[in-house]
Amino acid sequence: MAYAHFDGGATIKHSWGRFRAAAGEALTVGELVDVDFKAANATAGENPAKYVACEDIASGATGWFCLKAILEATDTIATGGVATAGTHGGTAGDILFLSTTAGDAAEAPATGILQVVGQVLTTGTVLLDPSPEFWEDCEIVTGNKTLDSEDSGKLMATVTDAVVFTLPAVATGNFFTIMNAGQDADALISVQPNSVDKISAPDNAGTDNKPYKNTKTTARCGDLMALAYKDAAGWQVTAQRGTWTEDTT
């Protein structure tokens, strides 16, 4: 069962950096909150998450917020007083991203703002800790993708296994950032140059028509590769996170 956000059915077990502020709109306990003290939303043009609501707060009312918190799903009580531990359905260790459902977190990012906002701790608890690092222009790719100049400057991300990103012929001014947003060891992604181009990376001059791969077994959620125009021979890796290897077969 996939992770389901608490939507108010949560208890704050621990919190860090508590403070009081006026809510920009009605909020429920455990919602992710932006700089305007409204529910944060990953939809393009909205604000990323910055805080967590520590209680239900009416619009315009002053309430408690924090910088990060551990939330626990509320138990359910059956007839006769039998308690069943609450669950959010997520897998321990999974990374959580800001959702396009305002205030919520999700196991997979959506096109718009990509921001890591926490991690699943157990089937009933999560850590919400909005990262200050985020991308405001992210495209989620679900199949093989040939990049072009209109993709230059965007974050191209995927959670799908065996996706190939094919680079265009080198051109001055183009630069691309590609992320593996799948959970750990969930997805292999490949970056393929044009047949007469190479990808130069740290300690590797590159070879024409040879891709770089983020191997599935060692992949970590958030692994990425940034590439920019080097010269007529191909591309230069300007930044990378995780294990990437050139396919020499």
C-alpha distance (Angstrom), angle and dihedral (degrees) to the residues before:
residue distance angle dihedral
M1 . . .
A2 3.80 . .
Y3 3.77 124.3 .
A4 3.81 114.4 -82.6
H5 3.79 119.3 -163.8
F6 3.80 116.7 -119.9
D7 3.83 96.1 -118.8
G8 3.80 92.3 -161.1
G9 3.81 95.8 -39.3
A10 3.79 93.5 108.9
T11 3.79 143.0 99.1
I12 3.80 123.0 -141.8
K13 3.82 104.3 -125.0
H14 3.80 97.1 176.2
S15 3.79 134.1 -1.3
W16 3.78 137.7 -174.9
G17 3.79 129.9 -152.8
R18 3.81 98.9 15.2
F19 3.80 119.1 -169.4
R20 3.79 139.1 156.2
A21 3.81 125.6 -114.0
A22 3.80 140.8 152.5
A23 3.81 114.8 -90.9
G24 3.80 115.7 -122.2
E25 3.82 89.3 -148.8
A26 3.80 137.9 -3.7
L27 3.82 109.9 -60.1
T28 3.79 135.5 -174.9
V29 3.80 128.5 -143.4
G30 3.81 112.8 -80.5
E31 3.80 97.0 21.2
L32 3.79 119.2 138.7
V33 3.80 110.4 -117.3
D34 3.82 133.4 -156.8
V35 3.82 131.4 -144.1
D36 3.82 90.6 -82.9
F37 3.82 89.4 55.8
K38 3.77 91.0 -112.9
A39 3.81 127.5 123.5
A40 3.82 107.2 -74.2
N41 3.79 116.7 -120.6
A42 3.82 130.5 -164.0
T43 3.81 91.9 -149.6
A44 3.82 111.4 121.2
G45 3.79 111.7 -92.0
E46 3.81 94.5 26.8
N47 3.82 128.1 104.9
P48 3.82 124.7 -93.7
A49 3.80 122.9 -120.6
K50 3.79 119.7 -83.6
Y51 3.82 107.2 158.7
V52 3.81 142.5 21.0
A53 3.81 124.9 -124.7
C54 3.82 109.3 -122.7
E55 3.81 95.6 -165.1
D56 3.79 143.0 7.4
I57 3.81 107.0 -73.6
A58 3.80 128.3 -173.3
S59 3.80 118.8 -131.6
G60 3.81 108.9 -82.1
A61 3.82 93.1 9.6
T62 3.79 122.6 120.7
G63 3.79 115.7 -115.3
W64 3.78 145.6 152.1
F65 3.80 122.9 -71.5
C66 3.81 132.0 170.0
L67 3.79 140.7 -164.5
K68 3.81 93.9 -121.2
A69 3.79 138.0 -5.5
I70 3.78 146.0 -177.3
L71 3.81 110.7 -125.1
E72 3.79 125.7 -161.6
A73 3.79 123.6 -160.5
T74 3.80 112.7 -112.9
D75 3.82 116.0 -107.4
T76 3.79 118.5 -118.1
I77 3.80 119.7 -131.3
A78 3.80 118.4 -146.5
T79 3.79 127.6 -158.4
G80 3.77 107.5 -67.5
G81 3.79 93.3 32.6
V82 3.81 98.7 -82.0
A83 3.81 108.6 156.2
T84 3.81 123.9 -146.0
A85 3.78 117.5 -162.7
G86 3.78 112.9 -113.6
T87 3.80 119.0 -114.7
H88 3.79 135.2 -168.3
G89 3.81 92.9 -162.4
G90 3.80 95.9 -124.3
T91 3.81 129.1 132.9
A92 3.79 118.7 -108.7
G93 3.80 111.3 -105.1
D94 3.81 96.3 22.8
I95 3.80 117.5 138.4
L96 3.80 116.8 -122.7
F97 3.80 125.7 -143.3
L98 3.80 132.3 -162.2
S99 3.81 109.4 -89.2
T100 3.79 130.8 -138.6
T101 3.82 84.6 -125.8
A102 3.80 99.7 89.4
G103 3.80 114.1 -106.2
D104 3.80 94.7 6.3
A105 3.79 136.4 114.1
A106 3.81 125.3 -142.6
E107 3.82 138.2 -168.8
A108 3.82 92.0 -123.3
P109 3.80 129.9 42.9
A110 3.79 123.3 -121.3
T111 3.79 131.9 -143.6
G112 3.79 106.7 -79.4
I113 3.80 121.9 44.1
L114 3.80 115.8 13.2
Q115 3.80 110.9 -157.1
V116 3.79 131.1 153.3
V117 3.82 107.2 -132.9
G118 3.79 104.3 173.2
Q119 3.78 149.9 -47.0
V120 3.79 138.5 -95.9
L121 3.81 110.2 -109.1
T122 3.81 101.4 178.9
T123 3.81 136.1 -17.0
G124 3.79 87.6 -83.9
T125 3.81 105.3 32.9
V126 3.81 137.6 55.9
L127 3.77 136.3 -177.5
L128 3.80 112.9 -131.1
D129 3.80 109.1 -160.0
P130 3.83 112.1 151.9
S131 3.79 110.4 -143.0
P132 3.82 117.8 -130.8
E133 3.83 86.7 -139.7
F134 3.80 114.3 85.4
W135 3.80 141.7 145.2
E136 3.79 118.0 -130.3
D137 3.81 95.5 -164.5
C138 3.80 110.6 47.4
E139 3.80 128.1 155.8
I140 3.81 118.3 -161.3
V141 3.81 111.4 -143.6
T142 3.81 120.8 -157.8
G143 3.82 100.5 180.0
N144 3.79 141.4 19.5
K145 3.79 110.4 -44.3
T146 3.82 131.8 -161.3
L147 3.78 106.8 -153.9
D148 3.79 124.5 -140.9
S149 3.80 138.1 179.6
E150 3.82 91.4 -78.7
D151 3.82 88.3 63.6
S152 3.79 91.9 54.2
G153 3.81 110.4 115.8
K154 3.81 95.3 16.3
L155 3.77 126.3 108.6
M156 3.80 107.9 -115.8
A157 3.81 109.4 -158.8
T158 3.78 136.6 173.3
V159 3.79 139.5 -176.4
T160 3.82 92.1 -172.0
D161 3.80 121.8 107.0
A162 3.83 121.4 -117.1
V163 3.82 97.1 13.2
V164 3.81 116.2 161.3
F165 3.80 120.3 -152.4
T166 3.81 108.7 -159.0
L167 3.79 115.6 -157.4
P168 3.80 121.0 -140.4
A169 3.78 121.9 -121.2
V170 3.80 108.1 -69.7
A171 3.79 115.6 -85.2
T172 3.78 132.0 174.6
G173 3.80 113.1 -98.3
N174 3.80 98.8 20.7
F175 3.80 119.6 123.1
F176 3.79 130.4 167.1
T177 3.80 136.9 -164.7
I178 3.80 118.5 -160.0
M179 3.81 123.8 -171.4
N180 3.79 134.7 -168.3
A181 3.82 100.7 -141.4
G182 3.80 94.9 172.2
Q183 3.77 117.9 114.3
D184 3.82 116.2 -92.9
A185 3.82 113.4 -57.0
D186 3.83 92.0 -2.2
A187 3.82 102.2 110.5
L188 3.79 142.3 34.1
I189 3.80 113.7 -154.1
S190 3.80 128.4 -174.3
V191 3.80 132.4 -160.5
Q192 3.82 110.4 -151.9
P193 3.82 122.8 -166.6
N194 3.80 125.7 -149.1
S195 3.82 111.9 -81.2
V196 3.82 92.9 -101.5
D197 3.82 96.1 39.3
K198 3.78 133.0 81.4
I199 3.80 135.7 -153.8
S200 3.80 112.9 -128.7
A201 3.80 113.3 -156.6
P202 3.81 137.1 169.5
D203 3.83 108.5 -54.5
N204 3.81 91.2 -2.6
A205 3.80 126.5 90.5
G206 3.81 90.3 -162.4
T207 3.80 133.6 -129.0
D208 3.79 129.3 -113.4
N209 3.81 113.6 -95.3
K210 3.83 94.5 2.7
P211 3.81 117.7 129.9
Y212 3.77 130.2 -142.8
K213 3.79 116.4 -129.2
N214 3.77 134.4 -158.0
T215 3.79 95.9 -147.1
K216 3.81 114.9 -130.5
T217 3.81 98.6 -133.3
T218 3.80 93.0 53.5
A219 3.81 98.0 33.6
R220 3.79 117.2 125.2
C221 3.78 125.1 -163.6
G222 3.81 106.3 -95.2
D223 3.81 98.2 27.1
L224 3.79 107.7 150.4
M225 3.77 145.9 175.2
A226 3.81 125.9 -152.6
L227 3.81 119.0 -162.0
A228 3.79 133.8 -175.4
Y229 3.81 137.2 -178.7
K230 3.80 109.8 -77.7
D231 3.80 105.5 171.6
A232 3.79 140.1 -53.8
A233 3.81 89.5 -63.1
G234 3.79 95.7 63.0
W235 3.78 150.8 -84.6
Q236 3.79 135.3 -26.3
V237 3.80 123.4 -141.6
T238 3.81 103.8 -130.3
A239 3.81 97.5 178.8
Q240 3.76 137.4 2.9
R241 3.78 138.3 180.0
G242 3.78 121.9 -163.3
T243 3.81 132.3 7.7
W244 3.81 115.3 -35.8
T245 3.80 123.0 169.8
E246 3.79 133.2 -176.9
D247 3.79 113.5 -115.8
T248 3.79 104.2 -127.8
T249 3.80 97.3 176.9
